[in-house]
Amino acid sequence: MQITIVGAGNMARGIATRALEGGHAVTITAKDPGKAVGLVDELRMRDHGPGRIGAADDSAVDTADIVVLAVPFDAAKQLAASYGVRLNGKVLVDISNPVDASLDALVVTPGSSAAEQIAGAATPQTRVVKAFNTTFAATLVAGQVADTTLDVFIAGDDQDARKQVADLVTSGGLNPVDVGALKHARELEGFQLLHMALQIREGGHGWASTIKIVAAP
C-alpha cells in the first residue's frame, strides 16, 4: 500500500517504521519540509525492512491509499477540512489524543471524540479510522514492550477501511484489535488519557508501556 504520513515527529517515526517493516511505500509530508527530509534520511540509514520511503509536498495525499494524520488534534481537524474532496474514498487515520496540558481531562465535549470531530470536518466520502492513539512512539519503533507484541486498537464506521488499517498493522508485526464503529474512539481516547497520565506520576513508566488485551487460552 501507499502510505502518506502527515507530520514528521515521534509518532510519524514510529508509524513509518512499522509501515516500512511491512513492505509498504511510505511518503512523509510536513509543514516544515526540512523535518520531513530529515526523518526520511534517518529512517533510510536505519534500513527498516523492505519498504520504500521518501519525502514530498502534500500532493502525496492525492496518491495515497491511507493518509495518517500524525499531528495533534486541532491540526488534524484543520487538515481534514482543508484537504476536502482530495480525501474522498481514502482511508484517513486519526492518531490524536485530545487531552489538556496537565493530562487531567479530554478537551472534546462529552459524547464525542477527536475522531468523530475530524470525520465531521472531512467530506462524507472520507473513511475515517481511529488507530495508533494508544501506542507510544518509542514502543512503535521497537514493535513490542517486554517481548510482548503491541495491540493497535482500531475504530471506524467503514468495515473495509478498518480491514485496510488492520492489514497495515499486521504487516508491521503488530496485533490489530477491531473495536467496531467510530463512536468507540471515545473509549479509546478515554483510556489513553489514563495511560498517559500514569506516565507522569511518581514511579511512572517513562512512555514505554502499552495497553494489551490478554485472553485465556
C-alpha contacts under 8 A as a table, 3 or more apart, distances in Angstrom:
res1	aa1	res2	aa2	distance
1	M	24	H	5.30
1	M	25	A	6.25
1	M	64	A	7.96
1	M	65	D	6.25
1	M	66	I	7.69
2	Q	24	H	6.26
2	Q	25	A	4.90
2	Q	26	V	6.08
2	Q	27	T	7.77
2	Q	63	T	7.42
2	Q	64	A	5.06
2	Q	65	D	5.29
2	Q	66	I	6.64
3	I	19	A	7.73
3	I	24	H	6.98
3	I	25	A	6.05
3	I	26	V	4.80
3	I	27	T	6.29
3	I	64	A	5.61
3	I	65	D	6.14
3	I	66	I	5.06
3	I	67	V	6.05
3	I	68	V	7.44
4	T	26	V	5.80
4	T	27	T	4.76
4	T	28	I	5.98
4	T	29	T	7.32
4	T	60	A	6.28
4	T	61	V	6.17
4	T	64	A	5.71
4	T	65	D	7.88
4	T	66	I	6.35
4	T	67	V	4.87
4	T	68	V	6.21
5	I	8	A	7.93
5	I	12	A	6.54
5	I	16	A	7.54
5	I	26	V	7.31
5	I	27	T	6.19
5	I	28	I	5.02
5	I	29	T	6.32
5	I	67	V	5.90
5	I	68	V	4.72
5	I	69	L	6.22
5	I	70	A	6.46
6	V	12	A	7.61
6	V	28	I	6.13
6	V	29	T	5.05
6	V	30	A	5.59
6	V	67	V	7.30
6	V	68	V	6.05
6	V	69	L	5.07
6	V	70	A	5.58
6	V	71	V	7.10
7	G	12	A	6.05
7	G	28	I	6.92
7	G	29	T	6.08
7	G	30	A	4.65
7	G	31	K	7.27
7	G	36	A	7.38
7	G	69	L	6.89
7	G	70	A	5.12
7	G	71	V	5.76
8	A	11	M	7.79
8	A	12	A	5.33
8	A	13	R	6.86
8	A	28	I	6.89
8	A	29	T	7.24
8	A	30	A	5.98
8	A	35	K	5.97
8	A	36	A	5.33
8	A	39	L	6.40
8	A	70	A	7.57
9	G	12	A	5.29
9	G	13	R	6.35
9	G	70	A	7.55
9	G	71	V	7.98
10	N	13	R	5.04
10	N	14	G	6.35
10	N	137	A	5.60
10	N	138	A	7.74
11	M	14	G	4.99
11	M	15	I	6.10
11	M	70	A	6.18
11	M	136	F	7.38
11	M	137	A	4.82
12	A	15	I	5.31
12	A	16	A	5.86
12	A	70	A	5.57
13	R	16	A	5.23
13	R	17	T	6.08
13	R	39	L	7.06
13	R	43	L	7.84
13	R	137	A	7.35
13	R	141	V	7.28
14	G	17	T	5.15
14	G	18	R	6.54
14	G	137	A	5.16
14	G	138	A	6.71
14	G	139	T	7.68
14	G	140	L	4.74
14	G	141	V	4.63
15	I	18	R	5.24
15	I	19	A	6.20
15	I	137	A	7.88
15	I	140	L	6.56
15	I	141	V	7.55
16	A	19	A	4.99
16	A	20	L	6.01
16	A	26	V	6.75
17	T	20	L	5.25
17	T	21	E	6.23
17	T	43	L	7.41
17	T	48	H	6.21
17	T	140	L	7.53
17	T	141	V	5.93
18	R	21	E	5.05
18	R	22	G	6.28
18	R	140	L	6.97
18	R	141	V	7.02
18	R	143	G	7.37
18	R	169	V	7.52
18	R	171	S	7.90
18	R	172	G	4.48
18	R	173	G	7.27
19	A	22	G	4.98
19	A	23	G	6.54
19	A	24	H	5.59
19	A	25	A	7.77
19	A	26	V	7.07
19	A	51	G	7.19
19	A	168	L	6.67
19	A	169	V	7.78
19	A	171	S	7.45
19	A	172	G	5.63
20	L	23	G	5.08
20	L	24	H	5.49
20	L	25	A	7.12
20	L	26	V	7.02
20	L	48	H	5.84
20	L	49	G	5.41
20	L	50	P	6.24
20	L	51	G	4.20
20	L	52	R	6.58
20	L	53	I	7.54
20	L	172	G	7.36
21	E	24	H	7.66
21	E	48	H	5.73
21	E	49	G	4.14
21	E	50	P	6.20
21	E	51	G	6.36
21	E	171	S	7.26
21	E	172	G	5.20
21	E	173	G	7.64
22	G	49	G	7.02
22	G	50	P	7.20
22	G	51	G	6.67
22	G	168	L	7.06
22	G	170	T	7.86
22	G	171	S	4.32
22	G	172	G	4.33
22	G	173	G	7.37
23	G	49	G	6.52
23	G	50	P	4.75
23	G	51	G	3.77
23	G	52	R	7.29
23	G	171	S	7.60
24	H	50	P	7.70
24	H	51	G	4.72
24	H	52	R	6.54
25	A	51	G	5.55
25	A	52	R	4.74
25	A	53	I	5.93
26	V	51	G	7.34
26	V	52	R	6.02
26	V	53	I	4.63
26	V	54	G	6.53
27	T	53	I	5.62
27	T	54	G	4.96
27	T	55	A	5.37
27	T	56	A	6.63
27	T	60	A	6.80
28	I	36	A	5.71
28	I	37	V	7.87
28	I	40	V	7.18
28	I	53	I	7.65
28	I	54	G	6.35
28	I	55	A	4.77
28	I	56	A	6.36
29	T	33	P	6.88
29	T	36	A	5.76
29	T	55	A	5.92
29	T	56	A	5.40
29	T	57	D	5.50
29	T	58	D	5.82
29	T	60	A	7.27
30	A	33	P	5.60
30	A	35	K	7.07
30	A	36	A	5.68
30	A	57	D	7.36
30	A	58	D	7.58
32	D	35	K	5.56
32	D	36	A	6.83
33	P	36	A	5.08
33	P	37	V	6.30
33	P	55	A	7.95
33	P	56	A	7.78
33	P	57	D	7.37
34	G	37	V	5.14
34	G	38	G	6.06
35	K	38	G	4.93
35	K	39	L	6.14
36	A	39	L	5.28
36	A	40	V	6.25
36	A	55	A	5.89
36	A	56	A	7.89
37	V	40	V	5.10
37	V	41	D	6.15
37	V	54	G	7.70
37	V	55	A	5.61
38	G	41	D	5.17
38	G	42	E	6.22
39	L	42	E	5.07
39	L	43	L	6.21
40	V	43	L	5.21
40	V	44	R	6.12
40	V	53	I	6.52
40	V	54	G	5.98
40	V	55	A	6.43
41	D	44	R	5.15
41	D	45	M	6.27
42	E	45	M	5.25
42	E	46	R	6.50
43	L	46	R	5.10
43	L	47	D	6.38
43	L	48	H	6.72
44	R	47	D	5.13
44	R	48	H	7.18
44	R	53	I	7.39
48	H	51	G	7.48
56	A	59	S	7.25
56	A	60	A	6.27
57	D	60	A	6.33
58	D	61	V	5.67
58	D	62	D	7.94
59	S	62	D	5.52
59	S	63	T	7.43
60	A	63	T	5.54
60	A	64	A	6.41
61	V	64	A	5.39
61	V	67	V	6.50
61	V	86	R	7.41
61	V	87	L	7.57
62	D	86	R	6.10
62	D	87	L	7.38
64	A	67	V	6.21
64	A	90	K	7.45
65	D	90	K	5.89
65	D	91	V	6.54
66	I	90	K	6.16
66	I	91	V	4.80
66	I	92	L	6.02
66	I	93	V	7.26
66	I	165	V	7.99
67	V	90	K	7.33
67	V	91	V	6.20
67	V	92	L	4.91
67	V	93	V	6.11
68	V	92	L	5.95
68	V	93	V	4.65
68	V	94	D	6.49
68	V	95	I	7.59
69	L	76	A	5.96
69	L	92	L	7.33
69	L	93	V	6.06
69	L	94	D	5.59
69	L	95	I	6.67
70	A	76	A	7.84
70	A	94	D	7.42
70	A	95	I	6.31
70	A	96	S	7.39
71	V	75	A	6.19
71	V	76	A	5.89
71	V	95	I	7.78
71	V	96	S	6.87
72	P	75	A	5.53
72	P	76	A	6.07
72	P	96	S	5.58
72	P	97	N	7.37
72	P	98	P	7.76
73	F	76	A	5.01
73	F	77	K	6.17
73	F	96	S	5.22
73	F	97	N	6.62
73	F	98	P	5.83
73	F	114	A	6.50
74	D	77	K	5.25
74	D	78	Q	6.35
75	A	78	Q	5.10
75	A	79	L	6.11
76	A	79	L	5.09
76	A	80	A	6.12
76	A	94	D	7.40
76	A	96	S	7.81
76	A	118	I	6.96
77	K	80	A	5.21
77	K	81	A	6.43
77	K	117	Q	7.10
77	K	118	I	4.80
77	K	121	A	6.27
77	K	122	A	8.00
78	Q	81	A	5.25
78	Q	82	S	6.12
78	Q	121	A	7.57
79	L	82	S	4.97
79	L	83	Y	5.91
80	A	83	Y	5.48
80	A	84	G	6.46
80	A	118	I	6.34
80	A	119	A	7.71
80	A	121	A	5.93
80	A	122	A	4.90
81	A	84	G	5.31
81	A	118	I	7.98
81	A	121	A	4.90
81	A	122	A	5.03
81	A	123	T	7.63
83	Y	86	R	5.50
83	Y	87	L	6.38
83	Y	122	A	7.78
84	G	87	L	6.09
84	G	88	N	7.60
84	G	122	A	5.98
84	G	123	T	5.91
85	V	88	N	5.09
85	V	123	T	6.36
85	V	125	Q	7.96
87	L	90	K	5.28
87	L	91	V	7.73
87	L	92	L	7.50
87	L	122	A	7.83
87	L	123	T	7.50
87	L	125	Q	7.57
87	L	126	T	5.54
88	N	123	T	6.82
88	N	124	P	7.84
88	N	125	Q	4.79
88	N	126	T	4.78
88	N	127	R	7.79
89	G	125	Q	5.56
89	G	126	T	5.42
89	G	127	R	6.48
90	K	125	Q	7.99
90	K	126	T	5.78
90	K	127	R	6.00
91	V	126	T	6.58
91	V	127	R	4.80
91	V	128	V	5.91
91	V	129	V	6.95
91	V	161	A	5.95
92	L	126	T	6.81
92	L	127	R	5.92
92	L	128	V	4.73
92	L	129	V	6.07
93	V	128	V	5.91
93	V	129	V	4.86
93	V	130	K	5.70
93	V	131	A	6.40
94	D	115	A	6.06
94	D	118	I	7.76
94	D	128	V	7.17
94	D	129	V	6.21
94	D	130	K	4.97
94	D	131	A	6.35
94	D	133	N	7.79
95	I	130	K	6.12
95	I	131	A	5.49
95	I	132	F	5.28
95	I	133	N	4.49
96	S	114	A	7.05
96	S	115	A	7.88
96	S	133	N	5.77
97	N	114	A	7.14
97	N	133	N	6.33
97	N	189	E	5.85
97	N	192	Q	7.47
97	N	193	L	7.43
98	P	106	L	5.52
98	P	107	V	5.55
98	P	108	V	6.55
98	P	113	S	7.88
98	P	114	A	6.14
98	P	189	E	7.36
99	V	103	L	5.90
99	V	104	D	7.47
99	V	105	A	5.79
99	V	106	L	4.38
99	V	107	V	5.52
99	V	193	L	6.74
100	D	103	L	5.33
100	D	104	D	6.46
100	D	105	A	5.82
100	D	106	L	6.15
100	D	107	V	6.07
101	A	104	D	7.80
102	S	105	A	7.92
103	L	106	L	7.91
103	L	193	L	6.63
103	L	196	M	7.05
103	L	197	A	5.55
104	D	193	L	7.74
104	D	197	A	7.35
105	A	193	L	7.26
106	L	109	T	7.96
106	L	190	G	7.41
106	L	193	L	7.29
108	V	112	S	6.42
108	V	113	S	6.02
108	V	114	A	6.64
109	T	112	S	5.71
109	T	113	S	7.49
110	P	113	S	7.94
111	G	186	R	7.43
112	S	116	E	6.45
112	S	117	Q	7.33
112	S	183	K	7.49
112	S	186	R	6.35
113	S	116	E	5.23
113	S	117	Q	6.29
113	S	183	K	7.41
113	S	185	A	6.19
113	S	186	R	4.99
113	S	189	E	7.30
114	A	117	Q	5.15
114	A	118	I	6.09
114	A	185	A	7.77
114	A	186	R	7.93
115	A	118	I	5.07
115	A	119	A	6.12
115	A	128	V	7.34
115	A	129	V	7.37
115	A	130	K	6.11
115	A	182	L	7.18
115	A	185	A	6.41
116	E	119	A	4.95
116	E	120	G	6.15
116	E	182	L	6.78
116	E	183	K	6.90
116	E	185	A	7.73
117	Q	120	G	4.89
117	Q	121	A	6.29
118	I	121	A	5.02
118	I	122	A	6.23
118	I	128	V	7.84
119	A	122	A	5.10
119	A	123	T	7.42
119	A	124	P	7.60
119	A	126	T	7.47
119	A	127	R	7.92
119	A	128	V	5.88
120	G	123	T	7.37
120	G	124	P	7.76
122	A	126	T	6.32
123	T	126	T	5.47
124	P	127	R	7.79
127	R	156	G	7.71
127	R	157	D	7.66
127	R	158	D	6.41
127	R	161	A	6.46
128	V	156	G	6.21
128	V	157	D	7.61
128	V	158	D	7.90
128	V	161	A	7.83
128	V	182	L	7.87
129	V	154	I	6.82
129	V	155	A	5.63
129	V	156	G	4.53
129	V	157	D	7.62
129	V	161	A	7.05
129	V	162	R	6.57
129	V	165	V	7.93
129	V	182	L	6.85
130	K	133	N	7.38
130	K	153	F	7.80
130	K	154	I	5.58
130	K	155	A	5.04
130	K	156	G	6.33
130	K	182	L	7.01
130	K	185	A	6.27
131	A	134	T	7.68
131	A	152	V	6.47
131	A	153	F	5.72
131	A	154	I	4.79
131	A	155	A	6.79
131	A	165	V	7.94
132	F	135	T	5.40
132	F	152	V	5.72
132	F	153	F	6.81
132	F	154	I	7.75
133	N	136	F	7.75
133	N	188	L	7.58
133	N	189	E	7.27
133	N	192	Q	7.29
134	T	152	V	7.05
134	T	153	F	7.26
134	T	188	L	7.16
134	T	189	E	7.76
134	T	192	Q	5.53
134	T	210	T	7.42
134	T	211	I	6.98
135	T	139	T	6.78
135	T	140	L	6.65
135	T	150	L	7.60
135	T	151	D	7.95
135	T	152	V	7.02
135	T	210	T	6.32
135	T	211	I	7.67
136	F	139	T	5.49
136	F	140	L	6.40
136	F	207	W	6.34
136	F	208	A	6.84
136	F	209	S	7.65
136	F	210	T	7.47
137	A	140	L	5.17
137	A	141	V	6.50
138	A	141	V	5.20
138	A	142	A	6.42
138	A	207	W	7.55
138	A	208	A	6.64
139	T	142	A	5.05
139	T	143	G	5.73
139	T	144	Q	5.91
139	T	145	V	6.39
139	T	150	L	7.84
139	T	208	A	6.01
139	T	209	S	7.49
139	T	210	T	7.69
140	L	143	G	4.79
140	L	144	Q	7.09
140	L	150	L	7.79
142	A	145	V	7.59
143	G	149	T	6.48
143	G	150	L	6.34
143	G	173	G	6.89
143	G	174	L	6.70
144	Q	147	D	5.80
144	Q	148	T	5.19
144	Q	149	T	4.56
144	Q	150	L	5.26
145	V	148	T	5.14
145	V	149	T	6.71
145	V	150	L	6.97
145	V	208	A	7.19
145	V	209	S	6.58
145	V	210	T	6.80
149	T	173	G	7.60
149	T	174	L	5.86
149	T	175	N	6.71
150	L	174	L	5.44
150	L	175	N	6.06
150	L	210	T	6.85
150	L	211	I	7.72
150	L	212	K	6.95
151	D	174	L	6.31
151	D	175	N	4.75
151	D	176	P	5.80
151	D	177	V	6.47
151	D	210	T	7.92
151	D	211	I	6.94
151	D	212	K	5.74
151	D	213	I	7.33
152	V	169	V	7.19
152	V	174	L	7.06
152	V	175	N	6.03
152	V	176	P	4.88
152	V	177	V	5.84
153	F	176	P	6.07
153	F	177	V	4.68
153	F	178	D	6.02
153	F	179	V	6.62
153	F	188	L	7.56
154	I	162	R	6.59
154	I	165	V	7.66
154	I	166	A	7.47
154	I	176	P	6.93
154	I	177	V	5.94
154	I	178	D	4.87
154	I	179	V	5.86
154	I	180	G	7.32
155	A	162	R	6.86
155	A	178	D	6.33
155	A	179	V	5.47
155	A	180	G	5.16
155	A	181	A	5.40
155	A	182	L	4.82
155	A	183	K	7.56
155	A	184	H	6.20
155	A	185	A	6.03
156	G	159	Q	7.04
156	G	161	A	7.31
156	G	162	R	6.07
156	G	180	G	6.18
156	G	181	A	4.69
156	G	182	L	3.94
156	G	183	K	7.67
157	D	180	G	7.15
157	D	181	A	4.62
157	D	182	L	5.24
158	D	161	A	5.27
158	D	162	R	6.38
158	D	181	A	7.80
159	Q	162	R	5.11
159	Q	163	K	6.25
160	D	163	K	4.94
160	D	164	Q	6.27
161	A	164	Q	5.08
161	A	165	V	6.39
162	R	165	V	5.22
162	R	166	A	6.06
162	R	178	D	7.28
163	K	166	A	4.87
163	K	167	D	6.08
164	Q	167	D	5.10
164	Q	168	L	6.37
165	V	168	L	4.99
165	V	169	V	6.21
166	A	169	V	4.99
166	A	170	T	6.07
166	A	176	P	5.33
166	A	177	V	7.83
166	A	178	D	7.73
167	D	170	T	5.11
167	D	171	S	6.02
168	L	171	S	5.30
168	L	172	G	6.39
169	V	172	G	5.31
169	V	173	G	6.76
169	V	174	L	5.40
169	V	175	N	6.52
169	V	176	P	5.99
170	T	173	G	5.30
170	T	174	L	5.15
170	T	175	N	5.82
170	T	176	P	6.49
171	S	174	L	7.35
179	V	184	H	6.89
180	G	184	H	6.87
181	A	184	H	5.87
182	L	185	A	5.58
183	K	186	R	6.01
184	H	187	E	5.41
184	H	188	L	6.57
185	A	188	L	4.84
185	A	189	E	5.96
186	R	189	E	5.33
186	R	190	G	6.09
187	E	190	G	4.88
187	E	191	F	6.16
188	L	191	F	5.55
188	L	192	Q	6.15
189	E	192	Q	5.14
189	E	193	L	6.19
190	G	193	L	5.21
190	G	194	L	6.87
191	F	194	L	5.18
191	F	195	H	6.23
192	Q	195	H	4.68
192	Q	196	M	5.94
193	L	196	M	5.20
193	L	197	A	6.14
194	L	197	A	5.00
194	L	198	L	6.22
195	H	198	L	5.30
195	H	199	Q	6.92
195	H	211	I	7.92
196	M	199	Q	5.38
196	M	200	I	7.41
196	M	207	W	7.66
197	A	200	I	5.75
197	A	201	R	6.84
198	L	201	R	5.40
198	L	204	G	5.70
198	L	205	H	7.22
199	Q	204	G	4.39
199	Q	205	H	5.12
199	Q	206	G	5.61
199	Q	207	W	5.79
200	I	204	G	5.60
200	I	205	H	7.93
200	I	206	G	7.61
201	R	204	G	5.12
205	H	208	A	5.82
205	H	209	S	5.96
206	G	209	S	7.52
